[in-house]
Amino acid sequence: MTTAAYVPSRSALSKVQRRLTQWRAARPVNLRFNAPILSITFDDFPVSAGALGARILESHSARGTYYAAAGLADEEGPCGRNFNRADIRRLIAAGHEIGCHTYDHADCAKRDVFDSLKDLAKNRDALNEMGCYEPSRTLAYPYGETRQKLKNNLPPRFYSARGILPGLNIGRTDLTQLRAYPLFGAGGIGRAVEALKCAAKRKAWMIGFTHDISDTPSPWGTSAADLDALLRAAKTLSVVVLPVTAALERRIET
């Protein structure tokens, strides 16, 4: 299965529906932390993210969250070749988190909710067969797209779910629509560094997301130098770098 660079509808109606879904909380909480946190996440995920991306994180004594779509495993995609069984096992052994990205990477806003739930179960079983014996506790919606009914049905299947709406996770937050900053695109890494500075001041949780890691990344990927620079900035700002679920476990109960 080779994924093309699918782009969700950008019609006026789709934008309205997307915003309504993003702003209607299915699992609202009030997040507070004792220290600022950064989570680095990789979607799909390409081999380069599991290899070079992991090495860069580990060089900073950090670990990331890898959102795996098992139906894309070992196939060529727009961000390069995707992960395989060996990548999953190596990342788990090194302490990284494997998250769920659905099985076939379909647009969840365009499919029946029951079909999406079956697809999530299929991904869980496929990742288990690859060596991910602990079920994923965190989900990232492909393309950042979801439906309100799907959000409502995620607990208790997942502890959290991540979208692509920029913002820091602090104060009133929807655990089924965590905010995240892209670490790619024109000016993307610069905006991420500025957001990190804000997170440091507010003791907030910032999530960054990307795909491949390379000296010559795809349009949806991040250069090795930029990822390293972001992690260096986190150290300078005394921001703790943790996988998604480990970050949530640091929240102060209110």
Buried (B, 14 or more C-beta within 10 A) or exposed (E): EEBEEEEBBEEEEBEEBBEEBBEBBBBEBEBBBEEBBBBBBBBBBBBBBBBBBBEBBBEBEBBBBBBBBBBBBEBEBBBBBBBBBEBBBBBBEEBBBBBBBBBBBBBBBEBEBEEBBEBBBBBBEBBBEBBBEEBBBBBBBBBBBBBBBBBEBBBEBBBBBBBBBBBBBBEEBBBBBBBBBBBBEEEBBEBBBEBBBEBBEBBBBBBBBBBBBBEEBBEBBBBBEBBBBBBEBBEEBEBBBBBBBBBBEBBEEE
